[in-house]
């Protein structure tokens, strides 16, 4: 390939390698550059990249096809490799892990690779793995961008169609106004059943409609039998399903058919132990005719369908499900049979719906509803409650209900890929199971128990089932109490701040402090931020807590800057705060209220917030930067950021995650990534801050790497305001004595 590489510092070579491969936005460009640069830097004839089970890039073979079989057969630890046309070569191989693991290979003829060269190749392989993940993330963004453009075009076309439909509906509405001066349909139907019952001496009466989607289970549209299902009403429903004409029966039941546009749609049913005379028979028939007139109106028919079925999937809705659940509970109590409810929530549906568009999301919901129905028996009821929530009622048909088996079928069915608009889409399902062991349970409570079990399964990672247990309600009550207490924590003065010094590593001088929130609960004791900050985000109080942290910390900083004029305050932002358009105004107000310049404040955001950010995020960060403050990326190296993201957002500093600092003093290989981050920061003119320094060895190693700042227990634990004041006074006194 050329002359042997001139000696360079390994870190410089890694930065050069990272810069070269990260300059490419596509994976093929990344791997091609990696193979070529690796061969060049090691003076090797051959360079190759293998990802998974495929040779994706190779240099050194000219116009001939690379010997893929021989190259892929080489494993880590091999020292020689026989290649067609070249003979036996010295080889070095280094791999990386991740979603798509791979290997970086170089081969040369003249001499074996040294251990230092192998360590350098290992660093290059890890850098290549990071670069490939970054390229994959960019490719995903490009795909999503194209999809958003397509969705925008579809929405414009749909808007035009809706405008046409709206004009048509206005014309139809003008026609309907002439016939729509009547009460709402439920009132009309209720008046019919109440009128019949009153004229027949208060006997039970029901208007029962056929369900075309489930002919075996008619819909009770109106009844005088009361809220709870009785033996009398059950008999009415059975009678309505069987009779089609005005004919008294031996059991005293009478049914008169009702029609919609001339087709039978159900029956008006009454039951009296004393039977009916001819006048009463005619009266029931007359009321049935009035019910037919009300139901024949097209607007009323549509309202009836919407009242009991989900318009998108055709499944029963919550109202019909609860009606059937009450019916089933009555039957199970009388027969002493088993019954349970499954609450089903689709995993990742919101993210998929946001990415593929609502029209495609509706198609996905319809397909999910079909699979759900396929997982149940004819005796069961599957319903959609709205959004991505479904429920299943399992009744004992003599073979038991087997809820665990049904839940497993549902989870397996939802795990299989869906084809939506020609694309494969992956979601999942989480299922909560609740048994009706207690006869006193009502439909709403049983459904709440299933919902609670689903919530517990979702918290455990989703894509699984959980069965309701009493302790779940106890845990839920504890969570509700925690949320309620957190809402009042500020006004009760339970929140406080502690501060951890940020130190200049070369001089040991304290140059900043990071503000950390603490919650001293009156009965639970100290609650860590990792517990209460996510809760604050979920219940919507993180904004108020964030403003309090800014004001409190800025006030304390103003006092400290009289001791140490250049002291800088670091404050963490949550993802919810970063999405708030009021954030820049809140920060500006806190700075102005305490007479602080913008450069006195650094706001810390996580690497994942950068990855999920968009142009709106970049705009909010630019508004913050306009105040003169700095932006630091916290926990850098744990996510999938790339040079392109660091260039897209106005970032000033990188905080090296504690996981890298923990191993930095072990060996040269273990410090490679920390060194790379420091070199990357220097190359992009970004300050580097090491988190979690706990030992002298870590400090010395980071100094050797030229890391600028650091914090951790080696310098100080987080301190209360008064304690940090004493700390600053002591460190300033020590500095004066040393001078």
Secondary structure by P-SEA (a helix, b strand, c coil): cccccccccaaaaaaaaaaaaaccccaaaaaaaaaaaaaaaaccccccccccccccccccccccccaaaaaaaccccccccccccccbbbbbbbbccccccbbbbbbbccccccaaaaaaaaaaaaaaaaaaaaaaaaaaaaaaaaaaaaaaaaaaaaaaaaaaaaaaaaaaaaaaccccccccaaaaaaaaaaaaaaaaccccccccccccccccccccccccccccccaaaaaaaaaaaccccccccccbbbbbbbbccccccccbbbbbcccccaaaaaaaaaaaaaaaaaaacaaaaaaaaaaccccccccccaaaaaaaaaaaaaaaaaaccccbbbbbbbcaaaaaaaaccaaaaaaaaaaaaaaaaaaccccbbbbbccccbbbbbbbbcccccaaaaaaaaaaaaaaccccccccccccbbbbbbbbcccccccaaaaaaaaaaaaaaaaaacccbbbbbcaaaaaaaaaaaaaaaaaaacccccccbbbbbbbbccccccccbbbbbbbbbccccccccccccaaaaaaacaaaaaaaaaaaaaaaaaaaaaaacccbbbbbbbccccccccaaaaaaaaaaaaaccccccbbbbbcaaaaaaccaaaaaaaaaaaaabbbbbbcccccccccaaaaaaccccbbbccaaaaaacccccccaaaaaaaaaaaaaabbbbbbcccccaaaaaaaaaacccccccccccccccaaaaaaaaaaaaaaaaaac
